[in-house]
Amino acid sequence: MRPLLLILRMIKWEHTIFALPFALVSLLVASDGVPAWSTLGWILVAMIGARSTAMAFNRLVDARIDAANPRTATREIPSGALSRTAVLVFTLATAGLFVFAAFMLNPLCFALSPVALLIVWFYSLTKRFTALSHLFLGLALGVAPIGAWLAVQGEFAAFPLILAFAVLCWVAGFDVLYACQDVDFDRKAGLRSIPAAIGQRAARWAARGLHVLAVGAWAWAFLSVGLGAVALAGVVVTAVLLGYEHWLVRGDDLSRIDRAFFEVNSWIGMVLLGSTLLELYLV
């Protein structure tokens, strides 16, 4: 039981809330507010599998980097709390869970499941060769609304693609802010990030620009499918939350980065999901 608890702590399973609301928004719009329970259930299983295998793979391939970084040296693999073998088994098992859930959804989701796995795994390698690694993380989370849409509709459409772009920009923006903590270490270790490449001040402006794009894309996505004032009010609230996030880490003060990263961002998807539910069921 203890190894499982350590693995759940390692992958920060509670952070599934970052991408899950957007998969549910896409599901609700795709099904006109009346999703099949089986589809909802298998999407939840797929999300858990994808998020878990992505995080476990990240911790596995970054174990040596984490051990060298004082901020991450106490993580489960570097500290010896978990073995690489245990994490590898968990990575493969949750990847299998994701593929099985995709199989249960429809043939297209099953056919594309290896592509989705490559995307969510590939992010962990990108900081070794590109400063745009933050965008790859955004892409890894952005595929969630696309997958949920395909689970219902079985074909691509503009709405999930726009929603995915918004998620990409949002995630990349807050990951740029989070990477400001490791500028010195990344430069010494030869790792790539936007803050390491252009400095913290310019990186903060890049993060702001990405978040402006995210807010605009969320509004565009909702308008493209005829969602009205209530859903758009949710977009306004997210804009306020993102403004608060940047206020928390203003200047050179990173003492509140965990609050900005984990607490504020956990509300973004929930607000947009909540406003979508109100728009679909009460307006």
matplotlib code that plots the C-alpha trace (Angstrom):
import matplotlib.pyplot as plt

x = [0.0, 2.8, 4.5, 1.2, 0.7, 4.2, 3.5, 0.3, 2.3, 5.0, 2.7, 0.6, -2.6, -4.7, -3.3, -5.4, -7.8, -5.8, -6.8, -9.9, -12.4, -11.5, -12.1, -15.5, -16.3, -15.5, -17.6, -20.6, -20.5, -20.0, -22.9, -25.2, -25.1, -26.3, -23.3, -23.6, -22.6, -20.3, -18.5, -18.1, -16.7, -14.2, -13.0, -12.3, -10.4, -8.4, -7.6, -6.4, -4.3, -2.8, -2.0, -0.5, 1.7, 2.9, 3.9, 5.5, 7.5, 8.6, 9.9, 11.6, 13.6, 14.3, 15.5, 19.2, 18.3, 16.0, 18.8, 21.2, 18.7, 18.3, 14.6, 13.8, 16.3, 13.8, 11.5, 10.7, 13.2, 16.2, 15.6, 15.3, 11.7, 10.8, 12.8, 13.1, 11.6, 8.5, 8.0, 8.6, 6.0, 3.5, 4.3, 3.6, 0.5, -1.1, -0.2, -2.0, -5.0, -5.2, -5.0, -7.7, -10.0, -9.4, -10.3, -13.6, -14.5, -14.3, -12.0, -10.6, -9.7, -8.0, -6.1, -4.8, -4.0, -0.3, 0.0, -1.4, 1.0, 4.0, 2.8, 2.4, 5.7, 7.7, 7.3, 9.7, 12.5, 12.1, 13.9, 17.1, 17.0, 14.5, 13.6, 10.0, 9.5, 6.7, 4.7, 5.1, 3.7, 0.8, 0.3, 0.3, -2.6, -4.2, -4.9, -7.5, -10.4, -9.6, -9.7, -13.0, -14.6, -13.4, -14.9, -18.4, -18.2, -15.7, -14.3, -12.3, -13.9, -13.0, -14.2, -11.9, -8.9, -9.5, -10.0, -6.8, -4.9, -6.3, -5.1, -1.7, -1.2, -2.5, -0.3, 2.7, 2.3, 2.2, 5.0, 7.2, 6.5, 7.2, 10.5, 11.8, 12.7, 15.3, 17.0, 20.5, 20.3, 19.0, 21.8, 24.5, 22.9, 22.5, 18.7, 16.5, 13.7, 12.3, 13.5, 17.0, 17.1, 15.9, 15.9, 13.1, 11.8, 11.3, 10.0, 7.3, 6.2, 6.1, 3.9, 1.5, 1.3, 0.5, -2.2, -3.8, -3.9, -5.5, -8.3, -8.9, -9.0, -11.4, -13.8, -13.4, -14.1, -17.3, -18.6, -17.9, -20.4, -23.0, -22.4, -23.6, -23.2, -22.8, -20.1, -18.3, -18.6, -16.6, -13.9, -13.9, -13.4, -10.5, -8.9, -9.2, -7.7, -4.7, -4.2, -4.1, -1.6, 0.8, 0.3, 1.4, 4.7, 5.3, 8.8, 11.5, 9.4, 8.9, 8.0, 4.3, 5.0, 3.4, 0.2, 0.1, 0.9, -1.2, -4.0, -4.9, -4.5, -6.6, -9.6, -9.2, -10.7, -13.3, -14.6, -14.9, -16.5, -18.9, -19.9, -20.4, -22.7, -24.7, -25.0, -26.1, -28.5, -29.9, -30.0]
y = [0.0, 2.4, 2.2, 3.1, 6.1, 7.2, 6.9, 8.9, 11.5, 11.4, 12.0, 14.6, 12.9, 15.8, 17.9, 16.0, 18.8, 21.0, 19.2, 17.3, 20.2, 21.0, 17.4, 17.7, 21.0, 19.4, 16.4, 18.5, 20.6, 17.6, 15.8, 18.9, 18.6, 15.0, 12.7, 8.9, 7.7, 5.1, 7.7, 9.9, 7.0, 5.9, 9.5, 9.7, 6.5, 7.7, 11.0, 9.3, 6.9, 9.6, 12.0, 9.2, 7.7, 11.2, 12.2, 8.9, 8.9, 12.5, 11.5, 8.5, 10.2, 13.2, 11.3, 12.3, 15.9, 16.0, 14.5, 17.3, 20.1, 21.1, 22.0, 18.5, 16.3, 15.1, 13.7, 10.0, 8.5, 10.7, 10.2, 6.4, 6.2, 4.6, 2.4, 3.1, -0.4, 0.3, 3.6, 2.0, -0.7, 2.0, 4.0, 1.1, -0.1, 3.3, 3.6, 0.3, 1.6, 4.7, 2.6, 0.3, 3.2, 4.6, 1.2, 1.2, 4.7, 4.1, 2.9, 6.4, 7.1, 3.7, 4.3, 7.7, 6.5, 5.8, 9.3, 10.7, 8.7, 9.9, 13.5, 13.2, 11.4, 13.5, 16.7, 15.3, 15.1, 18.5, 20.7, 18.9, 20.5, 23.4, 26.4, 26.0, 22.9, 24.8, 24.7, 20.9, 20.7, 22.8, 20.5, 17.4, 18.9, 20.4, 17.1, 16.3, 18.3, 17.0, 13.4, 14.0, 15.5, 12.5, 10.1, 11.6, 12.9, 10.6, 13.4, 16.6, 20.0, 23.6, 23.9, 21.3, 22.6, 26.1, 24.9, 22.9, 26.0, 27.9, 25.2, 25.1, 28.8, 28.8, 25.8, 27.1, 30.5, 29.2, 26.7, 29.6, 31.3, 28.1, 27.6, 31.0, 29.1, 27.1, 29.6, 29.3, 25.5, 25.1, 27.2, 25.3, 21.9, 22.8, 22.5, 24.7, 27.0, 30.4, 32.0, 30.5, 31.7, 35.3, 36.0, 36.2, 39.7, 38.9, 35.5, 37.1, 39.1, 36.0, 34.3, 37.3, 37.2, 33.5, 34.1, 36.9, 34.4, 31.8, 34.1, 35.2, 31.6, 30.5, 33.3, 32.4, 28.7, 29.5, 31.9, 29.4, 27.0, 29.6, 29.6, 32.9, 35.4, 33.0, 31.0, 34.2, 35.5, 32.4, 33.6, 37.0, 35.4, 33.3, 36.5, 38.0, 34.9, 34.9, 38.6, 37.6, 34.9, 37.3, 39.8, 37.1, 36.7, 40.3, 41.7, 39.2, 37.7, 33.9, 33.2, 32.7, 30.7, 27.6, 29.5, 31.0, 27.7, 25.2, 27.1, 29.7, 27.5, 24.7, 27.1, 28.1, 24.9, 24.6, 28.1, 27.4, 24.0, 25.6, 28.4, 25.9, 23.8, 26.8, 27.9, 24.5, 23.6, 26.8, 29.4]
z = [0.0, 0.9, -2.6, -4.2, -1.9, -2.8, -6.5, -6.2, -4.3, -6.9, -9.9, -7.9, -9.0, -7.7, -10.5, -13.0, -12.3, -14.7, -17.9, -16.9, -16.9, -20.5, -21.5, -19.8, -21.5, -24.8, -24.0, -23.0, -26.1, -28.4, -26.8, -26.6, -22.8, -22.7, -22.7, -22.4, -19.0, -20.5, -22.6, -19.6, -17.5, -20.1, -20.7, -17.0, -17.1, -20.1, -18.4, -15.3, -17.4, -19.6, -16.8, -14.6, -17.3, -18.4, -14.9, -14.0, -17.3, -16.4, -13.0, -14.5, -17.2, -15.1, -12.0, -12.5, -13.2, -10.1, -8.0, -9.0, -8.4, -4.7, -5.3, -6.5, -4.9, -2.3, -4.9, -4.6, -7.1, -6.2, -2.5, -2.8, -1.6, -4.9, -7.3, -11.0, -11.7, -9.7, -11.5, -14.9, -14.2, -13.1, -16.3, -18.6, -16.6, -16.8, -20.4, -21.0, -19.0, -21.3, -24.5, -23.1, -22.3, -25.8, -27.2, -25.3, -26.6, -30.4, -33.1, -33.9, -30.3, -30.1, -33.4, -32.2, -28.6, -29.5, -30.9, -27.7, -25.6, -27.7, -27.1, -23.3, -23.0, -25.4, -23.4, -20.7, -23.2, -24.8, -22.2, -23.3, -26.8, -27.0, -24.9, -26.1, -23.9, -22.2, -25.4, -25.5, -22.0, -23.1, -26.1, -23.8, -21.8, -24.8, -26.5, -23.7, -25.2, -28.6, -27.4, -25.5, -28.7, -30.8, -28.2, -29.0, -32.5, -34.1, -36.2, -35.8, -35.6, -34.9, -31.3, -29.7, -31.7, -30.5, -27.0, -27.2, -28.4, -25.4, -23.0, -24.7, -24.2, -20.6, -19.5, -21.3, -19.7, -16.1, -16.8, -18.0, -14.6, -12.7, -14.6, -13.3, -10.1, -11.9, -14.1, -12.6, -12.3, -15.9, -17.3, -15.4, -16.3, -20.0, -19.8, -22.0, -20.9, -21.9, -18.6, -19.0, -22.6, -22.2, -18.5, -15.9, -16.8, -20.5, -19.6, -17.4, -20.4, -22.6, -20.0, -19.9, -23.7, -23.7, -21.1, -23.2, -26.1, -23.9, -22.8, -26.3, -27.5, -24.8, -25.8, -29.5, -28.7, -26.8, -29.4, -32.2, -30.8, -29.7, -26.0, -24.6, -21.8, -18.9, -20.5, -21.5, -18.0, -17.0, -19.4, -17.8, -14.4, -15.7, -17.0, -13.5, -12.0, -14.4, -13.6, -9.9, -10.7, -12.3, -9.5, -7.0, -8.7, -9.7, -9.7, -8.7, -5.8, -6.4, -2.7, -3.7, -6.9, -5.5, -4.6, -8.1, -9.8, -7.9, -6.2, -8.8, -11.8, -10.2, -10.4, -14.1, -15.6, -12.8, -13.5, -17.2, -16.7, -14.2, -16.5, -19.4, -17.2, -16.2, -19.8, -21.0, -18.2, -16.7, -19.4]

ax = plt.figure().add_subplot(projection="3d")
ax.plot(x, y, z, "-o")
ax.set_aspect("equal")
plt.show()
